[in-house]
Each structure stands twice: as structure tokens, then as C-alpha cells.
Amino acid sequence: MHRIAVSTTDGLTIYQHFGRTDKYQIYDVGEASYTYIETREVSPPCKEGGHSTASFDGVLAVLSDCEAIVVAVVGEGAAEYLMKAGMRIFTGRGVFEDVLGTIISKKMLG
């Protein structure tokens, strides 16, 4: 079982940039299905065009039991920092079930 955090505010679509995300829906993902666990709030790491590693650390702390995040877009600096901290990143934009279905069917979580 893999725990992931998905940037979707409505549970239907993935469309938000990592830096502007203020809520993540948490899912446990198995070989063929997923289960919603809860919604967690974070302070969006990019404010007024800037960000800091401390803001990334805040997101990582809230998602500490997750091994991956799913967002529409993530900047290069943020992606590098998150991956160095051990967080896997998947990007995809569109219908939530389609994006998560692709991650499961292609066994992207391992």
C-alpha cells in the first residue's frame, strides 16, 4: 500500500500548481484501487511570487507519511528540493480518476 497526496480541491480534477496548493486529499493506493483517507490543509509554499525552503518543509511536514504528491505543475526548484527530501512527484492535469488510474495501471508507485 502506498500513501499519496493529491492536489484537488473538488475531488474531480487535478489542476493546481504545487506552489498554490492549500489542500491535499490523501489516498492509500493499492495494486488496483485507492481509498480516500482525509483532506489536509497546508500553507501554499509560493506567496507573492516567491518561496523558501522553509515553506517547502512546512508542506513536507504535513505530508510526512506520504511517499508521493500528485499536482498539475511543479517548478524545477521545488521539484528538486522535494525529491532530495524523498518525496516522489507525479504531474498530471485533468480528471482525478484518470490521472490516478494511469498511476495505478502503469504501476508507477512500484
C-alpha positions as CSV (number, residue, x, y, z in Angstrom):
1,M,0.0,0.0,0.0
2,H,1.2,3.5,-0.9
3,R,0.0,6.7,0.6
4,I,-0.1,9.7,-1.7
5,A,-1.3,13.3,-1.5
6,V,-3.3,14.7,-4.4
7,S,-3.8,18.4,-5.2
8,T,-7.5,18.5,-5.9
9,T,-9.9,20.9,-4.3
10,D,-13.1,19.3,-5.7
11,G,-12.1,15.6,-5.8
12,L,-12.8,15.6,-9.5
13,T,-9.9,17.4,-11.2
14,I,-6.2,18.0,-10.8
15,Y,-5.4,21.5,-11.9
16,Q,-3.4,23.3,-9.3
17,H,0.3,24.3,-9.3
18,F,2.2,22.9,-6.3
19,G,3.1,26.4,-5.1
20,R,-0.5,27.4,-4.9
21,T,-2.0,24.3,-3.4
22,D,-3.6,24.8,0.0
23,K,-5.3,21.4,0.4
24,Y,-4.3,17.8,-0.4
25,Q,-6.5,14.8,-0.5
26,I,-4.8,11.8,1.0
27,Y,-5.2,8.4,-0.5
28,D,-4.0,4.9,0.2
29,V,-3.2,3.3,-3.2
30,G,-3.0,-0.5,-3.8
31,E,-2.3,-2.5,-6.9
32,A,-5.7,-2.0,-8.4
33,S,-7.6,0.6,-6.3
34,Y,-7.4,3.5,-4.0
35,T,-9.1,4.6,-0.8
36,Y,-9.7,8.2,0.4
37,I,-8.3,8.9,3.8
38,E,-8.7,12.6,4.6
39,T,-8.1,16.1,3.4
40,R,-5.1,18.1,4.8
41,E,-4.5,21.8,4.7
42,V,-1.1,23.3,4.1
43,S,0.2,26.8,3.7
44,P,0.8,27.3,0.0
45,P,4.6,27.5,-0.4
46,C,4.6,30.2,-3.1
47,K,3.3,33.5,-1.9
48,E,3.6,36.8,-3.8
49,G,5.8,35.2,-6.4
50,G,8.5,33.8,-4.0
51,H,9.1,30.8,-1.9
52,S,11.6,29.4,0.5
53,T,12.9,26.1,1.6
54,A,11.1,26.6,4.9
55,S,7.8,26.8,3.1
56,F,8.6,23.5,1.3
57,D,9.5,22.0,4.7
58,G,6.1,23.0,6.0
59,V,4.3,21.1,3.2
60,L,6.7,18.1,3.8
61,A,5.9,18.1,7.5
62,V,2.1,17.9,6.9
63,L,2.6,15.2,4.3
64,S,5.3,13.3,6.2
65,D,3.5,9.9,5.9
66,C,3.0,10.3,2.1
67,E,5.6,9.0,-0.4
68,A,4.3,11.0,-3.3
69,I,2.4,14.0,-4.4
70,V,0.3,14.5,-7.5
71,V,0.0,18.0,-8.8
72,A,-0.7,19.6,-12.2
73,V,2.6,21.6,-12.3
74,V,5.6,22.0,-10.1
75,G,8.5,24.3,-10.6
76,E,12.0,23.0,-11.1
77,G,13.4,24.3,-7.8
78,A,10.6,23.0,-5.8
79,A,10.7,19.6,-7.5
80,E,14.4,19.3,-6.9
81,Y,14.0,20.2,-3.2
82,L,11.1,17.8,-2.6
83,M,12.8,14.9,-4.4
84,K,16.0,15.4,-2.4
85,A,13.8,15.2,0.7
86,G,12.5,11.8,-0.5
87,M,9.1,12.9,-1.9
88,R,8.1,11.5,-5.3
89,I,6.3,13.8,-7.7
90,F,3.8,13.0,-10.3
91,T,2.4,15.7,-12.6
92,G,-0.8,15.4,-14.5
93,R,-3.7,17.7,-15.3
94,G,-7.3,16.5,-15.8
95,V,-9.9,14.3,-14.3
96,F,-8.7,12.9,-11.0
97,E,-9.8,9.3,-11.6
98,D,-8.0,9.3,-15.0
99,V,-4.7,10.6,-13.6
100,L,-4.8,8.3,-10.6
101,G,-5.9,5.4,-12.8
102,T,-2.8,5.9,-15.0
103,I,-0.5,5.9,-12.0
104,I,-2.0,2.6,-10.8
105,S,-2.2,0.9,-14.2
106,K,1.3,1.8,-15.1
107,K,2.5,0.7,-11.6
108,M,4.3,4.0,-11.2
109,L,4.4,3.6,-7.5
110,G,6.2,0.4,-7.7
